[in-house]
Amino acid sequence: MVKVHSLTDTYTLSNGTQIPCIGFGTWQSADGDECYNAVIAALRAGYRHIDTATAYGNEASVGRAIHDFLAETELPRKQLFITTKLWNEDHGYENTQAAIEKSLESLKLDYIDLYLIHWPNPLKFRDHWEESNAGSWKAMEESYNAGKLKALGVSNFCERHLDALYKTARIKPMVNQIKLCPGQPQFELASFSRKNGMIVEGYSPLGTGAIFANEDMKRLAQKYNRSIAQVCIRWSVQQGYLPLPKSVTPERIAENARVFDFEITEDDCSTIAQLKDSGIKLARNPDEAPF
Ligand SMILES: NC(=O)c1ccc[n+]([C@@H]2O[C@H](COP(=O)([O-])OP(=O)(O)OC[C@H]3O[C@@H](n4cnc5c(N)ncnc54)[C@H](OP(=O)(O)O)[C@@H]3O)[C@@H](O)[C@H]2O)c1
């Protein structure tokens, strides 16, 4: 497993693309000043990888923050890694072609570093999800070959969804983004994803904020003299996952990036993986998601 030591350290995707080892989450960061200020704060704090989605409704604010940051620092675009995702309404070949163009336009980018299918089995396509995913993937492969998408992946895909995709995919997915947090380590799915050449990204590393009331995590945070958030993110990094913490609060954004100066013991990593009553909602079954 590759060891990472700073926010700018990267993992290598199966096509050779470098992906920074922690991504900055933006779900529920409101479009406009809230999201713009959060992304600017993250970039200034050293994050180089931003995770958004069409469904978050904030691609325009993310794009504005990226451009202002690049202008302010004179860094080249290639120093940043931007992910967005295909929303559930837009599955199928032609819809996906249009959705990719729309995201490029909203973000005001010439290319997207990583494009993911957000969910494998949307309600709208539930009776023919395999076919609609195959169509989406074909459109994504074409945009990849045209240089508009630099890497392709999926999110919330289980083994059965990946097996179905492999029947027609010419390019294999390079990332699976799934819920990974204390008490929900998803070792089997992570292992299957890795065996198939994917980097595993961990969303909701803080349980969408639900982890902070947990007594075991309070105890561990005290033991390591770090915050609960830092312990969660460090745990994810030590599993070789790529965590995507979200915050709109500058102090927390900076705090969540300071996870490279301590090590959690194997025993404590197991305690975190097996955490009971974490207070965090269970990952949704993608075949029953009501959207
Ligand atoms: N692919 C998918 O289906 C999917 C699903 C869910 C999430 N994601 C991605 O993963 C990202 C993270 O997941 P998430 O948004 O569910 O949440 P999360 O990162 O698990 O938790 C965010 C919550 O924790 C709070 N927080 C953050 N840092 C903190 C700290 N140091 N101390 C105390 N509170 C802190 C935030 O508050 P403030 O913001 O108020 O500071 C917010 O309420 C998303 O933003 C998105 O990019 C993807």
The ligand as an SDF file (V2000), in Angstrom:
LIG
                    3D

 48 52  0  0  0  0  0  0  0  0999 V2000
  -21.0070    9.6630   -3.8970 N   0  0  0  0  0  0  0  0  0  0  0  0
  -21.9530    9.8580   -3.0230 C   0  0  0  0  0  0  0  0  0  0  0  0
  -23.0740    9.3200   -3.1210 O   0  0  0  0  0  0  0  0  0  0  0  0
  -21.6750   10.7320   -1.8330 C   0  0  0  0  0  0  0  0  0  0  0  0
  -22.5620   10.7410   -0.7590 C   0  0  0  0  0  0  0  0  0  0  0  0
  -22.2580   11.5300    0.3400 C   0  0  0  0  0  0  0  0  0  0  0  0
  -21.0900   12.3040    0.3310 C   0  0  0  0  0  0  0  0  0  0  0  0
  -20.2580   12.3060   -0.7640 N   0  0  0  0  0  0  0  0  0  0  0  0
  -19.0230   13.1510   -0.7940 C   0  0  0  0  0  0  0  0  0  0  0  0
  -18.3170   12.9950    0.4380 O   0  0  0  0  0  0  0  0  0  0  0  0
  -18.2210   14.2610    1.0780 C   0  0  0  0  0  0  0  0  0  0  0  0
  -18.2120   14.1380    2.5890 C   0  0  0  0  0  0  0  0  0  0  0  0
  -19.3430   13.4870    3.0860 O   0  0  0  0  0  0  0  0  0  0  0  0
  -20.5000   14.2390    3.8830 P   0  0  0  0  0  0  0  0  0  0  0  0
  -20.7810   15.5320    3.2220 O   0  0  0  0  0  0  0  0  0  0  0  0
  -21.5760   13.2530    4.0460 O   0  0  0  0  0  0  0  0  0  0  0  0
  -19.9360   14.5920    5.3060 O   0  0  0  0  0  0  0  0  0  0  0  0
  -18.6950   14.3630    6.2710 P   0  0  0  0  0  0  0  0  0  0  0  0
  -17.4540   14.8870    5.6620 O   0  0  0  0  0  0  0  0  0  0  0  0
  -18.7490   12.9790    6.7650 O   0  0  0  0  0  0  0  0  0  0  0  0
  -19.1540   15.3340    7.4640 O   0  0  0  0  0  0  0  0  0  0  0  0
  -19.4370   16.6960    7.2420 C   0  0  0  0  0  0  0  0  0  0  0  0
  -20.0780   17.2660    8.4860 C   0  0  0  0  0  0  0  0  0  0  0  0
  -19.1210   17.2860    9.5600 O   0  0  0  0  0  0  0  0  0  0  0  0
  -18.8970   18.6170   10.0010 C   0  0  0  0  0  0  0  0  0  0  0  0
  -17.4530   18.7380   10.2430 N   0  0  0  0  0  0  0  0  0  0  0  0
  -16.4690   18.6820    9.3250 C   0  0  0  0  0  0  0  0  0  0  0  0
  -15.2610   18.7840    9.9000 N   0  0  0  0  0  0  0  0  0  0  0  0
  -15.4860   18.9170   11.2160 C   0  0  0  0  0  0  0  0  0  0  0  0
  -14.6250   19.0810   12.3450 C   0  0  0  0  0  0  0  0  0  0  0  0
  -13.3140   19.0960   12.2030 N   0  0  0  0  0  0  0  0  0  0  0  0
  -15.2050   19.2150   13.5700 N   0  0  0  0  0  0  0  0  0  0  0  0
  -16.5500   19.1740   13.7100 C   0  0  0  0  0  0  0  0  0  0  0  0
  -17.4150   19.0350   12.6930 N   0  0  0  0  0  0  0  0  0  0  0  0
  -16.8780   18.9020   11.4490 C   0  0  0  0  0  0  0  0  0  0  0  0
  -19.3680   19.5050    8.8760 C   0  0  0  0  0  0  0  0  0  0  0  0
  -19.8240   20.7390    9.3960 O   0  0  0  0  0  0  0  0  0  0  0  0
  -19.5670   22.1670    8.6830 P   0  0  0  0  0  0  0  0  0  0  0  0
  -19.6230   21.9530    7.1990 O   0  0  0  0  0  0  0  0  0  0  0  0
  -20.7090   22.9950    9.2010 O   0  0  0  0  0  0  0  0  0  0  0  0
  -18.2250   22.6450    9.1530 O   0  0  0  0  0  0  0  0  0  0  0  0
  -20.5350   18.6890    8.3280 C   0  0  0  0  0  0  0  0  0  0  0  0
  -21.6700   18.8600    9.1280 O   0  0  0  0  0  0  0  0  0  0  0  0
  -19.4190   15.0180    0.5130 C   0  0  0  0  0  0  0  0  0  0  0  0
  -19.3540   16.3890    0.7590 O   0  0  0  0  0  0  0  0  0  0  0  0
  -19.3560   14.6180   -0.9360 C   0  0  0  0  0  0  0  0  0  0  0  0
  -18.3550   15.3340   -1.6060 O   0  0  0  0  0  0  0  0  0  0  0  0
  -20.5310   11.5200   -1.8230 C   0  0  0  0  0  0  0  0  0  0  0  0
  1  2  1  0
  2  3  2  0
  2  4  1  0
  4  5  1  0
  4 48  2  0
  5  6  2  0
  6  7  1  0
  7  8  2  0
  8  9  1  0
  8 48  1  0
  9 10  1  0
  9 46  1  0
 10 11  1  0
 11 12  1  0
 11 44  1  0
 12 13  1  0
 13 14  1  0
 14 15  2  0
 14 16  1  0
 14 17  1  0
 17 18  1  0
 18 19  2  0
 18 20  1  0
 18 21  1  0
 21 22  1  0
 22 23  1  0
 23 24  1  0
 23 42  1  0
 24 25  1  0
 25 26  1  0
 25 36  1  0
 26 27  1  0
 26 35  1  0
 27 28  2  0
 28 29  1  0
 29 30  1  0
 29 35  2  0
 30 31  1  0
 30 32  2  0
 32 33  1  0
 33 34  2  0
 34 35  1  0
 36 37  1  0
 36 42  1  0
 37 38  1  0
 38 39  2  0
 38 40  1  0
 38 41  1  0
 42 43  1  0
 44 45  1  0
 44 46  1  0
 46 47  1  0
M  CHG  2   8   1  16  -1
M  END
$$$$
